[in-house]
């Protein structure tokens, strides 16, 4: 069974600070996705990373896929209250049939 | 509508009751997924359809859970004889193509509470 761990579980920071959250596994994934989920809503896809070592930027968000395709990080620069939410990583299983989700990092950015 | 819709948004059931949860995917999307999200956790895969064919139901927790997509569009997740441990948010997602790295679009979920 492929499992994903995310850290930290909770993070509360002030507006303007930088932060990094992590997604780790002992398994190799074909691809990995990051989602943000707000209360009462479904997850919304932020990015998909496919190649080991890949770095993608989405405005103030920087995503990195580990060289071995077992881990990933999300870095947010100058966090804003609108970044508040549950950040989920999901790895595509080796059969290409579905995605395995991590438990998420709950981020709160205080004004 | 443009997105995935689910109904009802909230469902309260007494233990032992049967429930049916509906998912309307984005029109024309081939793939449809059901997930269960317990409080404070990430979504857990339940089952996957490609058109009307249920290709993977390995995540269904027991034989009390049943899903169908008879015409390859709307899907229903049915839970028989509900138990308290079934309380969770049930998410539906659809994607345009066969599974792979294609984007999944999630609905808002149905929050099921079993008393």
Interface residues (C-beta under 8 A of the other chain):
Chain A: X4 X6 X30 X31 X40 X41 X42 X43 X44 X45 X48 X50 X88 X90 X92 X96 X97 X98 X99 X100 X101 X102 X103 X104
Chain B: X4 X33 X35 X40 X41 X42 X43 X44 X45 X48 X55 X56 X59 X91 X93 X99 X100 X101 X103 X104 X105 X106 X107 X108 X109
